[in-house]
Amino acid sequence: MSVTASSEMTRMHEMSVQQGREMAELKAEVERQAAVIGRLVDLCAASDVDDDAVMAALEGKDE
């Protein structure tokens, strides 16, 4: 294998690893947002919605 082909394969591997990291970060963000939405749904389903609890959930804070 030529040096150029080897360098290209190394570069492609590095790009693949970087894309994997980015996908993991995106997945974590989606999971975080899903948890916030879940808390909002739970709060809205409650008969006595607490405005402070809704705002805390929107900000991603647990009460």
TAMO-V672483 format. One record per backbone hydrogen bond with DSSP energy under -1.0 kcal/mol. NH is the residue of the N-H (numbers start at 0). CO is the residue of the C=O. E is the energy in kcal/mol with one decimal. If there is no record, write none. Layout:
nh & co & e
NH & CO & E
NH & CO & E
This chain:
nh & co & e
5 & 1 & -2.4
6 & 2 & -2.7
7 & 3 & -2.3
8 & 4 & -2.3
9 & 5 & -2.3
10 & 6 & -2.5
11 & 7 & -2.5
12 & 8 & -2.3
13 & 9 & -2.5
14 & 10 & -2.3
15 & 11 & -2.2
16 & 12 & -2.5
17 & 13 & -2.3
18 & 14 & -2.5
19 & 15 & -2.1
20 & 16 & -2.0
21 & 17 & -2.5
22 & 18 & -2.5
23 & 19 & -2.1
24 & 20 & -2.3
25 & 21 & -2.5
26 & 22 & -2.6
27 & 23 & -2.2
28 & 24 & -2.1
29 & 25 & -2.6
30 & 26 & -2.5
31 & 27 & -2.1
32 & 28 & -2.6
33 & 29 & -2.5
34 & 30 & -1.9
35 & 31 & -2.0
36 & 32 & -2.6
37 & 33 & -2.5
38 & 34 & -2.2
39 & 35 & -2.4
40 & 36 & -2.7
41 & 37 & -2.3
42 & 38 & -2.5
43 & 39 & -2.8
44 & 40 & -1.9
53 & 49 & -2.2
54 & 50 & -2.5
55 & 51 & -2.4
56 & 52 & -2.2
57 & 53 & -2.4
58 & 54 & -1.8
59 & 56 & -1.2
60 & 55 & -3.3
